[in-house]
């Protein structure tokens, strides 16, 4: 019985990972073609790039990129913004920690929870000051870009909302394949989606999701494990937001991204979705390492933070 439960949980986690990878990959296929149609004044892009503090991006070949996934020095990797090697090292560390005896693993978990709690306090403080920072970042960018920024940002918001709605719509036929009528599913999910849109928090919508799951007659296994698990780490909307945001800022700053950089964006975005804090705007806050990994200036986050409420409202509900 225990082995069967572990197998079901493993299949659920595998579905989460595969669906996130598919969504991020589809976003990287669709978004560049649409963003290429957004008019950006070349002179304004040059001015933005000249005034940024982003390091020059010298992308290695595939062999060097693969070897570079294992960092020689974690501190140096963190200082240089090499997020993907840090994530790989974290996964290896977590896998090794899972083989510790329960007592040692418990001490490690308590330490990690304490660090996580401190981090959330810091993040809440940053969010409290975010309006001032957004204003300070956005004004210089607006002065350099002029009115062309308005059209570009509007195109970004519309693209992000459209892709997010498309992902949500695709989830409904998947549910139907599992034998749940789409109309009944939509009716049961509506209260949770309403809470998620207003609160911008999947955790706030979790009680309504559990009620909807019980209305559909789902098992306690689904309501007791998969819903809390999914609400905590399954951020499919962020698999759209992270790549789209990075691609938009690359377009805004006139940074050309090659195939290796696109792969880095996709892989890093998928892995980072599992660590996004459950707070409003968490996806944008965690985008900085992805930008650094491909040499896109992080100053552009000021633009995204100012507009993040609109598209991410639809990114928060999850099925």
N, C-alpha and C positions, 0 to 999 in steps of 0.2 A: 504494500500500500504506500509506504513511504517512498519507495523507488518510483512508483507510478506518479506520485505527486511531484517529485523532483523532475521527472521527465516532462510533465505538463508545464511546470514553471520554466524549464529550460526552453521548451518550444515557444512559450509566450515571450521570453526574453529575446529569442532568436527572431521572432516576428517583429518585435520592436526595432531591433538593430537593422534588419533587412528593409523594413518600411522606411526607416529614417534615411538609409543609404539611397533607396530608390527616389525618395522625395528630393534629397539634396542633389542627386545626379540629374533628375529631370529639371530642377531649377537651374543648374549650370548649363543645361542644353537650351532651355527656353529663354532665360533672362538676358544673356548676352545679345542675342539677335534683336530683342525688343529695345534694350538699352542703347544699342548702336544707332537707333533711330532718333534718340533724344539729342536735340541740337545743343552743343556746348561750344561757346566761343573759345577758339584755340588760344587766343591771347590771354583770356581769363584763366584757362587751365594752366598755361605756362606760369602765370603769376602765382597761382595757388601752389604749384609744384616748387617754384623757387623759394616761396616763403615757408615751406613745410620743414619739419625736422625729421622726416622719415629717412631711414638709411637707404642707400642705394641697394637695390635688389639684384644680387648676382646669383641666379638660379643654377645649381649644379646639374649634371647629367643624372639619368635615372639611377645608375649604379651608386654614385656619390649620395644621391638623395636617399636611397634605400639604406646605405651604411649609416648615414647621418641620423636615421631614426633612433639609433642607440647612442645617447649622448655620452661623451667622455667626461663631461663635467656638468652636473645639474645646475650649479650656481651660474656658470658661464652661459648655459643654455637659457636660463631664466633671464639673465641680464641682457641677452641679445634678442629676446622675444621669440626664441625658437620653441614655440608651444607644442608642436607635434612630437618632438623627441621627449618632452617632459610628460606628455600624456602617455606615450608608449612606456616610459619608465614607471609611471604611476600604475599602469595596468599590470606590469610585471611585478611591482611591489605588492599590489593588492592580491594577485594570484598566489604569491609566496606567503602573504599574511594569512590567507585562508587555510594554509596547511599547518599553522601553529596550533599548539594545544589550547583548549578553551580559555584557560586562565590568562595566558599571554595575549591571546586574541582579544579578550575582554578588556585588558588594560590598554591595548592599542586602540580599540574602538572608543573607549572613554576619552582618550587623549585626542582622537580625531574629532569627536563630538564637541569637545571643548574648543578646539581650534575653529571648527565650523561655526560655533556660536559667536566667538569673537569676531570672525569674519563678517557674519551677518550684522553685528552691531556697527562695524565699520561701514558696511555697504549702506545701511540705513542712514548713517550720518552723511555719507556721500550724496545719497538721494535727497536729503534735506537741503543740501547746498547746491543741488543740481541746477535749479533754475538760474542761479547766478552764473554758474560755470557755462551753461548752455548759452546764455546771453553773451558772455565774454567771448566764447568761441564762434558764435554765429555772426556777430556784427562784423568782424574783419573779413569773414568769408563772404558775407553779403556785399560788402563794399568792393571786394575784388571781382566777384562774379556779376554783380549788378542784377538787373531784372531777369537775366537768363537763368538764374538759380531757381526762380519761382516755377518756371515751366519744368525744369529738370526734377525738382523735388516733387511736384505734382505727378509727374510720370512715374517716379519711384513709388509713391504712395499707391497709385492706381495699380501698378504692376504687382506690388506686394500683396495688396488686398485681393486682386484677381487670382494670383497663384495660390494664396491661402484658401480662398473659397473653393478653388478647383480641387485642392487636396481633401478638404472636408467632404466635398461632393463625391469624390472617389471612394471614401470610406463607407458610404451607404451601400453600394452594391456588394462590397466585401462582407458587410453584415448580412445581406440577403443571401449570400452564398452559404452562410452558416445556418440558414433556416429561420432567420428572424425577419418578419415582414418590415419593409422599410418605413411604412406609415406608422406602425406601432413603435418602431425604434425612434423615429423622429419625435413622436409625441412624448415618449418616456425621457428623451434626452433634452427636450426643450427647456425645462426649468434649470438644468445644470448649465446649459449654454447661456441662458439669460443671466445667471449669476456670474459666469466666467467673463462675459462681455462687460458687465458693469464693474466687477471687482478686479478684473484682469488677473485672476488667480485661480488656477486649477484646484489648489488645495481648498480654497473657499467653496468651490463648487462640488467638492468630494461628497458631502452628505447628500446633496441632491442627486449626484450620479449613483450613489448606493441605492437611494429610493427608486430611481428609474430602473436600475438593474433588477431590483426585487419585483417591480411591476412587470418586467419582462419574464420573470420566473427564472432568472439566472441563479446558479448555485452559490452557496456560501463561499465556495472556493474562489469564485469570481469576485464577489463583493468583499471578501475578507483579505484577499491577497492581491489580485491583479488590478483592481481599481485603485487602491492606495499606492501600489507599486507604479502603475502607469501615471497617476496624478503627480507622483514625486519626480519621475525621471523621464517619462515619455513625452517629449516636447516636439511633436511633429511640426507644429507651426514654426518653431525655431529653425528647423531644417530648411525652411523656406527663407526665413528672415535673415539668417546669417550669410548664406551665399549671395542673396540679392543685395543686401546692404554693402558687402565687400565689393561686388561687381559695380554697384552704383557709384561708390566712392572712387573706385579705380577709373571709371568713365569720367567722373567729375574732375579728377586730378590729371587726366590724360595719361594714366599708367597702363601700358600694354601688358596683358597677362598671357603667358604662354601655357601650353598644355600641362607642364609640370606644376605650375602655380595653380591652375584650376584643380588639379588632383589634390594639391595641398589644401586648398579651400574646402573641397568636398569632404576629405577625410577629417580635417580638423574640425569642421563645423559639426559633423555627425558625432564625433567624440565629445565635443564641448556641450552638446545638448544635454548630456547626462549630468553635467555639473552646473547647469544654470540655476541660480538661486530662485526660489519661489516668491519673487517680489515683482511688482510692476516695473517693466523696462529691463528686466534681468538679461534678456537676450542681447540687447544693445550694449549693456555694460560689459558683457563677456566677449564682445566682438573684437576688442582691441588686440588680443593675441593673434587672431586670424589676420588682421590688417598688418601687423608687424611681420608675420610669417611670410607675406608676399610683397612687402615693401610699399604698402599703401599708407599714406599719412593718416595718423589717428586723429588729427585735428578735425577731420570731417565728421567725427562722431557727434560733434555739436549740432550738426544739421539733423542727423538721424534722431538724436535725443529729443529735439524740439518737435518732431513729427511722429514719434514712435507710438503715441496713444492711438492714433487712428487705425493704422493697419494691424497692429498687434492685438487690438480688441478681438478681431476675428481669428487671431492665431492661437488664442488661449484655450478655447473649448477643445476637448479631446474626446474621442469615442472610446 
